[in-house]
Amino acid sequence: MAGIDKLYVKDFYEYDCLRKWAIAYYPELLFYFYNIGDTYSDWEERRSEFVKASMKRASIDHNKLGDYKNRGEAIANLIEHYRITAGYNCPGEQAKDEVDYIIEAYHRPAMVWEQKYTSPIMNTPLSVDKKLKWICPIPFVRKYLYEQCGVNPKYEWLYRLFWRGKKHF
């Protein structure tokens, strides 16, 4: 298990689900939340700021490519941009990958940026991760425990015996 990790959620529903579960079955977990009073409008505001900032960053990156008619010109412009601004001799492969990413991000609609938004909701020490392993039935928390904390899904049948609130979550 990892020492201290942040738990990220993709939407307000996940945050609210964990908060409600914690209130009912493990109130001490609320001490590790960044903000237990978040509302849906707070969530929407942060997500909207993320989308605006991401689209602005994509536009700024796209300006590095200059005026181009095809991918080859965009790659050459990016290599030249790095040489002039940073004195960096950018390898061709790196420039190709960056150009593909920059063009894709520049043309990405706001709805796709919204779907990419994740937010950290809490930061837990190892002792809390260990307790969550045994008592928490919420699917995205289970996924976090497998991927970030090294919990072995092979023993899920055993952990399931001790879950709290499995009827509701």
Secondary structure, 3 states (H helix, E strand, C coil): CCCCEEEEECCHHHHHHHHHHHHHHCHHHHHHECCCCCCHHHHHHHHHHHHHHHHHHHHHHHHCCCCCCCHHHHHHHHHHHHHHHHCCCCCHHHHHHHHHHHHHHHCCCHHHHHHHCCEEEEEECHHHHHHHHHHCCCHHHHHHHHHCCCCCHHHHHHHHCCCCCCCCC
